Amino acid sequence: MINYNPKNWLSFIFSFHKSDTARMMWKELIYISLLSILITYTEITFFPKAFYLKNLTTVYSLLGFVISLLLVFRTNTAYDRWWEGRKAWGAFVNDTRSLSSKLSAATLTAEEKSTFTRLIPLFVFAAKQHLRNQDLKEEISITHQLKGLDLSGHQPLRIIQLLRIEIEKLLQKETIHRESWLALNRDLDALINSLGVCERIKNTPIPFSYSLFIKKFIFIYVLTMPLAFVPLFGYLSAFISTFVFYALVSMELLAEEIEDPFGDDENDLPTDQICLTIQNNCEQIFGA
């Protein structure tokens, strides 16, 4: 995720960052501009006085209003998914702090503190890798913590299971009371719920037919736009169409990028940093 100063307008306007949509779709912009020039040339050369093209500007104004509503809905839906994912990862931070602080209040041995200091951050690292369709062993910063652990299958759930087993041992040894045991299990349930929220966002993309319709609508709308604007602007209609294509498709690209916020793109959630924050919090609480 990019940290930036939203008040620094000049740097936004006159710089081309690698996340800028113009750099992401420059090939498409060239193709559309060439096609628009071809359509403009054809109309000016072969249909200079076509009466049925003179009043198309009103039609395109109405279509532009419709497509704007579609893109607003599309962008809002994508941002809602991004923000819901951020709230779920905020819940990871709060629930791991709650779990760690409750455990640290018990009289734990050095070995037990070490176990919880390792397993609690390991869960969020496993959740992050799971949401990226990667194995936990690929996370270099916690490789040394994986020794002796059976993490076959669904890795985050496996770690939650190990945490429940360790907490159950504390109850059997009477290190904690049953009320504390219930409170600790509520924190574990909250972690599972947050993971479920993230999996729901990850595994439920925007319906294919909806995304397909928007893309086709934008393409046809932009490509036929010179038909309406040639009587007013001539060859400039091709450049107007290209700019409109850039504006509309940029909104769609941004929506596609943030609707799955758990990757490592620049506009995705800072899950790497959140994992390290949780790890540092646990080490501080348990005095590791």
N, C-alpha and C positions, 0 to 999 in steps of 0.2 A: 504494500500500500504506500502511496506517495504522500509524504508530509509536505505541505506547501502553505504559502501565505496567500489567502484569497484576496487580499487587498492590492497585490502587486499586479495590476492590470497589464502594464507594458510588457512584462516578461511573458505573460500568457499570449498576448496578441502577436508579438514579433519573434517568438521562438517556436521551433518545431520540435516538440518532444516526441519520443518514439511511441507514446500512447495517443498521439494526435491522429484523428481519423483520416486526415489527408494523407498521412504516410501509410496508413493501413490499407487504403483503397485507391492508391494512385493509378493502378492499372485499370480499374473499373472506370475511373474518371476519364481516362484517355479513350477507352472504348466508347463510352457514352457520348463524349464530345465528337468523336469521328462519326458515329451514327447520326447524331443530331445535325452535324454539318451536311451529311449526305441527304437527310430528309429535307433540310432547309433548301439545299441546292435543287433537289428534285421539284419541290413546290414552286420555287421562284422561276425555274427554267421551263417546266412543263405545265404548270397549273397557275399561272400568274393572276388569272381573273376568276378563280373558282368561287362562285357566290356562296356556296355552302360552307366555306371555311371562314367567312367574315365574322360570324357571330359566335365563334367557338370560345371566345374569352370568358363569356358568362358561364358556360358549361364548365370550363376549367377552374373558374373561381369556386363554383359549388363543389367540384371534386376535390379541390385543395382543402376546403373546409372539412370535408369528410375524412380525408386522409390525415389531417391534423388531429382530429378527434381520435382516430385509431392509434396514432403514434403517442398521443398523450396517455391513453389507456395502457399502451404497451410499456412505456417508460415508467409509469407509476407502478405497474405490476412488478416490473423487474426491480425497482428500488424497494418495494415492500419486501421482496424476497431477500434482498441484500440486508435490509435493516433487521428483519427477523433473524437472519443468521448472526448478525452482530449482537443482538440481544441474547441469543443462545450462547455465544462465546463469552459474553459478559457474565451470564449465569454460571458458566464453567469456573470463572475466576472467583465469584462469590461463594459458590458451593464447595470448591476445594479449600478455600480459606476457612470456611465454617467447619468442614470436616477435620482439617489439620489442627485448628485451634481446640476443638473438643477433644481430639485424641491427645494433644500435648498436655492437657490438664490432668490426664490419668498418669499413674505411676508406671511408666514404661521402662523396659530395659533398654540398653544401648542398641541391642540387636533389633528390638521391636521398632525403635525410633528410626533406625536405618532402613528397615523394611518399608515403613510408611513414607519415609522421605523419598524412597525410590518408586514405590507403586503409584502414589497419587499423581505426581507429574507424568509418570509413564502413561497413565490413562489418557491425558489430554494430547500427548504426543501421538499415541496410537489413534485417537479420534481424528487428529489432523491428517495423518497418513491414510487412514481409512477413507476419509472424504476425498482424498486425492487419488484414490485407487492405487495406493502404494503400500509396500510392506514396511512394518516398523523397523526392520533391520536396515532399511535404507536411510534412516535418520541418524546421521553421524554423531550428533551431539549426545545421544543417549545409548550408543552401542554398548558401552561398558556396563550399563544397567540391565542388560538382557541375559546375563549369565545365569543358567539354572532355571529359567522360566519357560514353561510350556505355553506358547502363544499360538497354538494351532487354531484354525477357524476364525471366528469373528474376534479380532484381537482386543478391541476396547471392552467387549463384554467379558472376555476371558480375564482381563485385568480387574474388572469390577468383581468378578467371582472370587479372585484371589484376595481382594480387599475384604469381601464379606467373610471369607474363611478366617483371615487374620483377626477381624473384629469379633468373630464368634469365639475364637480362642481366648480373647481377652475376657469375654463374658464367662466362659467355662472356668477360667482361672480366678474369677471374681476380681479382676483388675478394674473392671467397670461395672456399674449397676445396670439393671435391665432398662431403666429409663434412659440412661446414656446410650445403651445399645440401640434402643428405638430411635433416638435422635440421630445417631450416626447412620442408621439404615435409611432414614428419610433423606439425608444428604446424598447417599449413594443412589437412591431412587431419583432424586433431582438431576443428578449427573446423567443417568440413563434417559430421562425425559428430554434433556437438552440435546443429547446425542440423537434421539429420535426426531427432534425438530430439524436438526441439520440434515439427517438422512432423507426426511420428507422433501426438503428443499432441493437436495441433490438429485433425488430420483424422480422428481415430478417436474419435468421441463414444460415450457409453454406448449400447448397442443400443436402438433405438426401442421394440421390444416390451417390453423390461425396464422402461424409464422409463414407458411407458404403463400397464403392469400396476401399478406402485407407486402411481401417481396415482389410478387407478380403485379400487384396494384401499383407500387412505386415505379417499377420498370415500365409498365405500359403508360402510366401517367406522364412520366418524364420524357419517354421516347416520342410520344405523340404531341408533346407540348409545342414544338415549333409550328405545327399546323395552325395553332391559334394565334401565335405571336408574330409570324412572319409578316403579315400586313402592317404591323405596327413597328417592328424592330428590324426586319430584314435578317441579315446573317447574324446579327447579335442574338437572335432567338436561340441559336445553338449554344452560345455561352450562358445564356439565362437558364436553359434546360440543364446544362452541366452543373451550374451552381445549385439549382433546386435539387438535383439528384444528390449532390454532396450533402446538403442540409438534411434531407429526408433519410438517406441511408445512414448518415452519421448517428442519428437518433436510434435507428434500429441496431446498429453495431454496438452502441453504448449499452443498450438494453440487453443484448445478448451477452455482453461481457460481465455485467453485474448480476445477472439472474442466477449465475452459479458462482457464489462469492468465496469458495473454499480453495481455489487454486493458488498459484503463485504469480498471477498477473499483477500489474501495478495498481489496478483498481479493485483487486480482491481484498478481503479482510486480512488484517495483519496477524494471522494465526501463528506464524513463527514467533513473533514478539510476545504474543499472549502466552504461548507455551513456556517461553523462557521466564516470563513474569511469574507464572504459577510455580515453576521450579524454584525460583529464587525465594518466593514466599514460603514454600514448604521448608526449604533449608533454613530460613530464618526462624520459623515457628518451632521446628524441632531442634534447632541449635546445631545443625549439621556443619 
